[in-house]
Amino acid sequence: MSRTSLLLMTAAAPAIWGSSYIVATSFLPGADPIMVSLLRALPPGLLLLALTRQVPRGAWIWKVLLLGALNFSFFWSFLFLSAYRLPGGVAATVGAIQPLIVVILARLVLGAALKPLSVGAAILGMGGVGLLVLGPSASLDPVGIAAGLAGAVSMALGSVLTRKWQPPVSPLTFTAWQLTAGGLLLVPIAFGTGASLPPLSMDTAIGIGYLGLIGAALTYIFWFRGIAKLGPQTVAPLGFLSPVTAVLLGWIILGQALTPTQMAGAAIVLISVWLGQRAQRPQAPGTQGRTAAA
């Protein structure tokens, strides 16, 4: 598979995640978000586990538990806490710091080069997300801000460690392990917070089925494969596509207004994604040779 094809496949994951808001509000109104997260992770994880028929052994047990916690349990819990305490635009803007954290952690954990263009692209993307989703009545809450930052750090570290720890299994199996671990760790959180199951209905089945099978199982196979093949510092900026997709779907499907400021923000986000990919693009052999000679 070519690098471009792999990038497009990986980019499909955050684009699909951007549809989660419409699906959740349309098919699961009023549902407890922690319980929805549990149902989004554990059943698809167990299904993939049944298909792959491979379970982690030895040191991979604690590694998978940690990855499941970082990429799913902690991340989703902090994400929803941030969303509860902050307006959606502020929560999304705080979470947009994740690509910048990934660039820094990739340097510290993986020894990857800290490229100024990657740092600049990440900061530019944060600004674009702010223009895209922040409203004039945005307010700040210290607990919400802290939760948003904790969620960004959690997934950023999970992405970097997903690249550092590569088990000798397929991306499908690795995704099954992490989804199952993350779902199991969400069980005590869900019942400890008194989360309740959503009412049984066709809408509930459609919503949970989409969020679990498409929005989690399929997309994270793409995402983890991209991290393994391209590196977290290449994949992380693609996450900016999620708020762009959410805003565009709200405009197309829900008839929400799309202001010039939002359009400018979307354009800035797309430019930042392009710059992020350009920063991590492999150098041609001749260019590397000339750099070494210099």
Steps between C-alpha positions, in 0.01 A plus 500: 500500500635843403560772758218710351252213522602432859460868588154512345393185682630636830333838438166320461508423874476858635262590217265227622552604864370842398161340430472363855333815635213488249454125549501530880256792511271352233485137615611514866358824645541519875707181521771486764830573320711269717261209438499582128881491508491161671257361241706659224820325611430168670254318266698587182823407678361161602366446148841571345661282767271213402594547134875514558510233773819646644546639850798689642747301706787578732610862510247587231218466755604806701608690189160447338321599822701822512435574132130424539485736797685782321328472161149424621416488873685810621468691174124457461435564872701824497345595167147476634589675826647784296191510279275521806698782665578704188312620192562266208720749317729555798526125565591434137759778499666369818507149355661634183829532687544122459710510176744739666530266800556205265788681327665565837440148637625343176826683559524393864378139465592401145797730438328649196627830362323808634427685178407870519251457215315230695482723808380794291239287322364373833470853639338622177251213517403596855428852382294370210292279730443799725362705210295202386320417824540780758197722556486853640350373828779249569577469870785334687483254788823386672381141550381479140826641367700255712286208380542607138876523536514165684300337219735645236806377690340157549434436131829661395697269728286206389577577135874524563509178705289325234789569261768408754333169594425303186394140575552230234132502407282669239349848549161327530621293796677795663179705470298214650734486798490873568123538453430207731743628764359851479144370523575282802665791680191713429273252682590614855496866388152461351347325797695711750344814353155344490483493122184338364436306184319687221143384430465209261378620162588489132659845526719381788610195301585714196689757707701252704562283194636793300712641781637157591550321170577799275604775741723278714589158357550597134648845558750391764626223273577776249640729770729247668622374165585857400690553825696178446591577137527881496578596858289691755643839407373447144160363601415739787437811282236303311291520816424863410269362230252389767366847599501605132282201413270564797441862397446413134253220584314737732471745212400240240271274706373717786487829313729674750652832400850508355655840557793656311708464816429127509587465132829678565563269795433193285742628236768561765448150641542342157816705440637386836429136413684542168796667672508224762524235229760700310715525814504121539535414132800270443791669326612370163823296518688765305382771740613294800838450341547869435391582857751252641776632278428855610 
